[in-house]
Amino acid sequence: MASITDCVSEGLKYPLNDVKKLLILGVFFTISNIILFGIFEENLHVFRVLALVKGTLSFRFSQIPPNDIYIIAALTVISFIISLIILGYQYIVIKFSIDANNNLPEFGDIANLLVNGLKYFAVSLIYNIIPTIVLIAGVELIQDVDYIMSIISFILFLICNFLLIMALANMIDSNEFKKAFDLKEITDKISKLGWVKYISIILFTIIIYGIIMLALGIILMFISMFIAVAINQAMIIASILLIIDGLFIMPYISVFFNKVYGSIYREAIKNA
Amino acid sequence: MILDIYKDSFEYAAKDWKTLIVLGVFCLLSFLLIPIFLITGYIYRVVDNAVHGVINGRDPLPEFNDIVDMFIDGVKVVIVQIVYLIVPIIIFLIFAAIASSLNNAIGAVIMMLGCLISIIVGIICCLMTQMGICHMAYNDGAFSKAFEIREIKEVIDEIGWFNCIITYLGLIIITVSIASVVTIIIGLIFTILGFSGAILGSATAGGMMAAATGGIFILGMLMNIFVSMFIVGPYLSIFNYRSIGLLYTMQI
């Protein structure tokens, strides 16, 4: 590999190797999108009911119609399970990428996907907890200088998420959960690749992502304009956009990112 | 030697008119954002061909295969250009900040000085950008090589700063003159058509023909835009970057 940016172009090509599997992943994304949309709708309904209860500014749980709460809870659980499946798929994408396997993973073993997704989710959550705590503490406790705390927590977010990429790959490669928190090994692997190279390749990936999303946004804007001319219904336009987004764009982007993460890790251990 | 570069680039850019049309279509679709990077990616391939070729060698024009790689290369080129562009802007802003805080005759002098320095730095950065892209292409697209200022400076030293600047001036003059000549010729043709139409028309039916004359002028303008977008623009950019790529190979 002549240049590290080849990782990115490889990542952009990789999801197109097997469009059928990408579309299956897209179906999961679409379901989750629609459920989130539904939750949003139900929330609106709840707020509408709350607004109708006059005279009381205090929030009382009993005022919310119980049916809506049950629906929201059920939908949240379902969407969480679906997102776990998606994360589990991303886990296997990283694994395939580390093994330099150019096929897209199968959807055969849903239980396995769920377990892997849980691992992926847990690691991401744990890495993001410290900056979140700092942010909340900054906003809540220190009233006057909260912008300093937000800057600190922003920097912490950046550092943690930069480390998170390597941590995920490290965990997936060794297939051990605790390897994700072996900071010494992770930083060793990054310094083998070179910190500047590591950060610049991630920034480059994000720039490419930004350009693609901007271009897709322009195209989607045109599509929605055409639909708006034909059907004068905001809900329908929103649902069509959600379906396009979930079916084609989100699976492509997520597989692209995870392929690149895996490739970066592969480059790092290759240099050793 | 420099004339050889120009001659080779002229011939090279005129090798295949289909390429020019495709680039023109990209240019037309550039409001979709991604075609902009495809154009720069194609230009990167032209540079890549040139730095690995020789003057008066029979290199073919690069093909439009492997769109994804082309896109990535284009983004790389744009990033290199932006990073080098930031340097003179920052220098200018620093001087502007100092000058605005002084706010008297000394401030004005410092502002003038700042403008001068940032223009000079800008010219140097422009040279460095082009050579940086060439250096990157020569080292198989390694991104860090575009910012190896010492290596790039050595390359320019070997070519000779004088040669580089002369080549650049020549490129600018050629580009401007070709573009303006083509525009003027098309403009002239349509002006003559329009006026002759108006003269002929005044004999028969004045009002109708006046509108037609305006139509002919607008047609001429559209024609100008299309010719510069589909033929002259792509031709000149391929020509420019081929020349710069060949200039890079002149190092001993």
Contacts between the chains, C-beta under 8 A, distances in Angstrom:
chain1	res1	chain2	res2	distance
A	2	B	140	3.6
A	2	B	141	5.9
A	2	B	142	6.7
A	3	B	140	6.2
A	3	B	141	4.4
A	3	B	142	4.8
A	3	B	143	6.1
A	4	B	142	7.9
A	4	B	143	6.9
A	5	B	72	5.9
A	5	B	76	6.3
A	5	B	141	6.7
A	5	B	143	5.7
A	6	B	141	7.8
A	8	B	72	5.8
A	9	B	68	5.1
A	9	B	69	5.0
A	9	B	71	7.7
A	9	B	72	4.3
A	12	B	68	4.7
A	12	B	71	7.5
A	12	B	72	7.2
A	13	B	68	5.1
A	196	B	144	7.8
A	197	B	144	7.4
A	200	B	143	7.0
A	200	B	144	7.9
A	204	B	75	7.7
A	204	B	79	7.6
A	204	B	143	7.5
A	207	B	75	6.6
A	207	B	79	7.0
A	208	B	72	7.1
A	208	B	75	6.0
A	211	B	33	6.5
A	211	B	34	7.1
A	211	B	37	6.8
A	211	B	75	6.6
A	212	B	34	7.4
A	214	B	33	5.7
A	215	B	32	5.8
A	215	B	33	4.0
A	215	B	34	4.6
A	218	B	31	7.2
A	218	B	32	5.9
A	218	B	33	6.2
A	219	B	32	6.6
